[in-house]
């Protein structure tokens, strides 16, 4: 478990999101992952992100593991009841997937199957508690397991919150730590000023925070995110940088590379690089970490 070992030893870990296909042809997924094998410590396989139907995170994670690449399986409360969630987590662990990140999951109304009914049989806190119970040898019903899994448990946290929302995030952070969460992946971060209030109250040497570095695809994308995603703060300096860049695509890559270096220097446990379907850009973004 290279990812776990790096985080726990204080080394800077590199995660990258890699979407499984909408279908059974995994050629592109595997090829993109293999291009940064040895640089990326583990690949987060989203569970139908934005409620768009794709191959499951369990399937994608098992596939990458079978190719010698460590994965992080995402599980969300939206899609399965407590029986199915427990069964999938045990199946993953028994098959060698030991990194699991738990999230609530976005509303299916945002996705491509609008008649989907969200499950939400259990809450995110209950899901995290379940993985702690598993490691203690019991299931949600208190029944003993035949073999206890070892799980490196992750969840999400928002660092850009302010005021009462920040207090709520910090309370959730403490609750998740008490539930056995080992590390936290954040929404995209584009500057340190937006997370200063959070960092004044969290000791990065004791809490493993892994910010997401999102690859912008265009100036229009940056402007859109800035307007409609309140939890993602894109400073005017980044917008201006893109406006003035003669090669905007190249500048988007440079912005991601610079943010990774900044987060590393600030003492975070690692980064999660998200390219939203442009995984072919990962070698360029992560070139600085290649041998």
C-alpha positions as CSV (number, residue, x, y, z in Angstrom):
1,X,0.0,0.0,0.0
2,X,2.3,2.7,-1.3
3,X,-0.3,5.5,-0.9
4,X,-0.9,4.7,2.8
5,X,2.8,4.3,3.5
6,X,3.6,7.7,1.9
7,X,0.9,9.5,3.8
8,X,1.7,7.9,7.2
9,X,5.5,8.5,6.8
10,X,5.0,12.2,5.9
11,X,6.0,11.9,2.2
12,X,4.1,13.9,-0.4
13,X,1.6,11.5,-2.1
14,X,0.3,11.9,-5.6
15,X,-3.3,10.8,-6.4
16,X,-5.0,11.2,-9.8
17,X,-8.7,10.7,-10.6
18,X,-9.3,8.4,-13.6
19,X,-12.8,7.9,-14.9
20,X,-13.9,4.4,-15.8
21,X,-15.5,4.1,-19.2
22,X,-19.2,4.3,-20.1
23,X,-19.0,0.8,-21.5
24,X,-16.7,-2.2,-21.3
25,X,-13.7,-0.9,-23.5
26,X,-11.2,0.0,-20.8
27,X,-8.3,0.5,-23.2
28,X,-8.0,4.3,-22.8
29,X,-8.5,4.2,-19.1
30,X,-5.7,1.7,-18.6
31,X,-3.3,3.4,-21.1
32,X,-3.7,6.8,-19.5
33,X,-3.0,5.3,-16.1
34,X,0.0,3.4,-17.3
35,X,1.6,6.6,-18.7
36,X,1.9,7.9,-15.1
37,X,2.5,4.6,-13.4
38,X,5.4,5.1,-10.9
39,X,4.6,8.8,-10.6
40,X,1.0,8.5,-9.3
41,X,0.8,6.6,-6.0
42,X,-2.8,5.6,-6.4
43,X,-5.7,6.4,-8.8
44,X,-9.1,7.5,-7.4
45,X,-11.8,5.8,-9.4
46,X,-15.0,7.9,-9.0
47,X,-18.3,6.2,-8.4
48,X,-20.4,7.6,-11.3
49,X,-19.3,11.2,-10.7
50,X,-22.0,13.8,-11.3
51,X,-24.5,10.9,-11.3
52,X,-23.5,9.9,-14.9
53,X,-23.7,6.2,-15.4
54,X,-20.4,4.5,-15.9
55,X,-18.6,1.3,-15.0
56,X,-18.6,1.0,-11.2
57,X,-15.7,2.2,-9.1
58,X,-15.3,-1.4,-7.8
59,X,-14.8,-2.7,-11.3
60,X,-12.4,0.1,-12.3
61,X,-10.4,-0.3,-9.1
62,X,-10.1,-4.0,-9.5
63,X,-9.0,-3.5,-13.1
64,X,-6.2,-1.1,-12.3
65,X,-5.0,-3.3,-9.4
66,X,-4.8,-6.2,-11.8
67,X,-2.5,-4.2,-14.0
68,X,-0.2,-3.4,-11.0
69,X,-1.5,0.1,-10.3
70,X,-2.8,1.0,-6.8
71,X,-6.4,2.3,-6.7
72,X,-8.7,4.1,-4.4
73,X,-12.3,2.9,-4.7
74,X,-15.0,5.6,-4.1
75,X,-18.2,4.5,-2.4
76,X,-21.2,6.8,-2.1
77,X,-24.4,6.6,-0.1
78,X,-26.5,7.6,-3.1
79,X,-26.5,4.3,-5.0
80,X,-26.7,1.4,-2.6
81,X,-28.3,0.3,0.6
82,X,-26.4,-0.9,3.6
83,X,-26.3,-4.5,2.5
84,X,-24.8,-3.7,-1.0
85,X,-22.3,-1.1,0.4
86,X,-21.0,-3.6,3.0
87,X,-20.8,-6.4,0.4
88,X,-18.9,-4.2,-2.1
89,X,-16.4,-3.0,0.5
90,X,-15.7,-6.5,1.6
91,X,-15.3,-7.7,-2.0
92,X,-12.9,-4.9,-2.7
93,X,-10.8,-5.6,0.3
94,X,-10.7,-9.3,-0.3
95,X,-9.6,-8.6,-3.9
96,X,-6.7,-6.3,-2.9
97,X,-8.3,-2.9,-2.9
98,X,-7.5,-1.5,0.5
99,X,-7.9,2.3,-0.2
100,X,-11.5,3.4,0.0
101,X,-12.9,6.9,0.0
102,X,-16.5,7.5,1.1
103,X,-18.7,10.4,-0.1
104,X,-22.3,11.3,0.0
105,X,-22.8,11.5,-3.7
106,X,-24.5,14.2,-5.8
107,X,-28.2,14.2,-6.6
108,X,-29.1,11.9,-9.5
109,X,-31.1,14.8,-11.0
110,X,-27.7,16.2,-12.1
111,X,-26.8,13.1,-14.1
112,X,-27.9,11.4,-17.3
113,X,-30.5,9.0,-15.9
114,X,-33.1,11.5,-14.5
115,X,-35.6,8.8,-13.4
116,X,-33.0,7.4,-10.9
117,X,-34.1,7.3,-7.3
118,X,-31.3,8.0,-4.8
119,X,-31.0,5.4,-2.0
120,X,-29.3,7.2,0.9
121,X,-30.2,4.2,3.2
122,X,-27.3,5.3,5.4
123,X,-25.6,8.6,6.0
124,X,-22.0,9.3,5.3
125,X,-21.1,9.2,9.0
126,X,-22.7,5.8,9.2
127,X,-20.8,4.6,6.2
128,X,-17.5,5.7,7.8
129,X,-18.5,4.1,11.1
130,X,-19.2,0.9,9.2
131,X,-15.6,0.7,7.9
132,X,-14.3,1.2,11.4
133,X,-16.6,-1.7,12.6
134,X,-15.3,-3.9,9.8
135,X,-11.7,-3.4,11.0
136,X,-12.9,-4.3,14.5
137,X,-14.3,-7.6,13.1
138,X,-18.1,-6.8,13.0
139,X,-20.7,-5.7,10.5
140,X,-23.4,-3.0,10.9
141,X,-25.7,-5.5,12.7
142,X,-22.9,-6.4,15.2
143,X,-22.3,-9.8,13.7
144,X,-18.8,-11.1,13.7
145,X,-16.9,-11.2,10.3
146,X,-14.9,-14.1,9.1
147,X,-11.7,-12.2,8.6
148,X,-11.4,-8.5,9.3
149,X,-10.3,-6.2,6.4
150,X,-7.6,-3.6,6.5
151,X,-8.9,-0.3,5.1
152,X,-7.2,3.0,4.5
153,X,-10.3,5.2,4.8
154,X,-10.7,8.6,3.2
155,X,-13.5,11.1,3.0
156,X,-14.0,14.7,1.8
157,X,-13.8,18.1,3.5
158,X,-14.2,21.6,2.2
159,X,-11.4,24.0,3.2
160,X,-12.8,27.2,1.6
161,X,-15.8,27.5,3.9
162,X,-16.0,30.6,6.1
163,X,-17.9,31.8,9.2
164,X,-20.5,29.3,10.5
165,X,-20.0,27.0,7.5
166,X,-16.3,26.7,8.5
167,X,-17.3,25.8,12.0
168,X,-19.6,23.1,10.6
169,X,-16.8,21.7,8.4
170,X,-14.4,21.6,11.3
171,X,-17.0,19.8,13.4
172,X,-17.5,17.3,10.6
173,X,-13.7,16.9,10.3
174,X,-13.4,16.0,14.0
175,X,-16.4,13.6,13.7
176,X,-14.9,11.8,10.7
177,X,-11.5,11.5,12.4
178,X,-13.3,9.9,15.4
179,X,-15.0,7.5,13.0
180,X,-11.6,6.3,11.8
181,X,-11.1,8.4,8.7
182,X,-7.4,8.5,7.8
183,X,-7.2,11.2,5.1
184,X,-9.4,13.9,3.5
185,X,-9.6,14.9,-0.2
186,X,-10.9,18.5,-0.8
187,X,-12.6,20.2,-3.7
188,X,-10.3,22.0,-6.1
189,X,-8.0,24.7,-4.6
190,X,-6.5,27.5,-6.8
191,X,-4.8,29.7,-4.2
192,X,-3.8,29.6,-0.5
193,X,-5.7,32.7,0.5
194,X,-9.0,30.9,0.1
195,X,-8.0,28.3,2.6
196,X,-6.2,30.4,5.2
197,X,-9.1,30.4,7.7
198,X,-9.2,26.7,7.6
199,X,-5.5,26.2,8.0
200,X,-5.4,28.4,11.1
201,X,-7.5,25.8,12.9
202,X,-6.1,22.6,11.5
203,X,-2.6,21.1,12.1
204,X,-1.5,19.6,8.8
205,X,1.1,17.5,10.7
206,X,-1.7,15.6,12.5
207,X,-4.5,15.7,9.9
208,X,-3.8,14.3,6.4
209,X,-5.4,16.8,4.0
210,X,-5.1,16.2,0.2
211,X,-6.3,19.1,-1.9
212,X,-7.6,18.5,-5.4
213,X,-5.8,20.3,-8.2
214,X,-8.3,20.7,-11.1
215,X,-7.0,21.1,-14.6
216,X,-8.9,24.0,-16.2
217,X,-9.7,23.5,-19.8
218,X,-10.3,27.0,-20.9
219,X,-10.9,30.6,-19.7
220,X,-14.6,30.0,-20.1
221,X,-14.4,27.0,-17.7
222,X,-12.6,29.1,-15.1
223,X,-15.2,31.9,-15.3
224,X,-18.1,29.4,-15.1
225,X,-16.6,27.7,-12.0
226,X,-16.0,31.0,-10.4
227,X,-19.7,32.0,-10.8
228,X,-21.6,28.8,-10.1
229,X,-19.4,26.8,-7.6
230,X,-19.3,28.7,-4.3
231,X,-17.0,26.1,-2.7
232,X,-14.4,26.5,-5.4
233,X,-12.6,29.9,-5.3
234,X,-10.7,30.9,-8.4
235,X,-8.9,34.2,-7.7
236,X,-9.0,37.1,-10.2
237,X,-5.2,36.6,-10.7
238,X,-5.8,33.2,-12.2
239,X,-8.5,34.6,-14.5
240,X,-6.2,37.4,-15.6
241,X,-3.3,35.0,-16.1
242,X,-5.5,33.0,-18.6
243,X,-6.8,36.1,-20.3
244,X,-3.3,37.3,-21.0
245,X,-1.8,34.0,-22.0
246,X,-1.1,33.5,-25.7
247,X,-1.4,29.8,-25.4
248,X,-4.3,29.3,-23.0
249,X,-4.3,25.5,-23.0
250,X,-0.6,25.4,-22.0
251,X,-1.3,28.0,-19.4
252,X,-4.0,25.9,-17.9
253,X,-1.4,23.1,-17.5
254,X,1.1,25.5,-15.9
255,X,-1.5,26.7,-13.4
256,X,-2.0,23.1,-12.3
257,X,1.7,22.5,-12.1
258,X,2.3,25.6,-10.0
259,X,-0.5,24.8,-7.6
260,X,0.9,21.3,-7.0
261,X,4.3,22.8,-6.1
262,X,2.6,25.4,-3.8
263,X,0.6,22.8,-2.0
264,X,3.7,20.6,-1.5
265,X,5.6,23.5,0.0
266,X,2.7,24.3,2.3
267,X,3.0,20.9,4.0
268,X,-0.1,19.1,2.7
269,X,0.0,15.3,2.7
270,X,-0.4,15.2,-1.1
271,X,-2.5,16.3,-4.0
272,X,-5.3,14.8,-6.1
273,X,-5.0,15.7,-9.7
274,X,-8.4,15.9,-11.5
275,X,-8.5,16.4,-15.3
276,X,-12.2,15.6,-15.8
277,X,-11.7,13.2,-18.7
278,X,-8.4,14.7,-19.9
279,X,-6.3,12.0,-18.3
280,X,-4.0,12.1,-21.3
281,X,-2.7,15.4,-19.8
282,X,-1.5,13.8,-16.6
283,X,2.1,13.1,-17.9
284,X,2.6,16.8,-18.7
285,X,1.1,18.0,-15.4
286,X,3.1,15.5,-13.3
287,X,6.3,15.7,-15.4
288,X,8.2,17.4,-12.6
289,X,7.8,14.3,-10.4
290,X,9.0,11.9,-13.0
291,X,12.4,10.4,-12.5
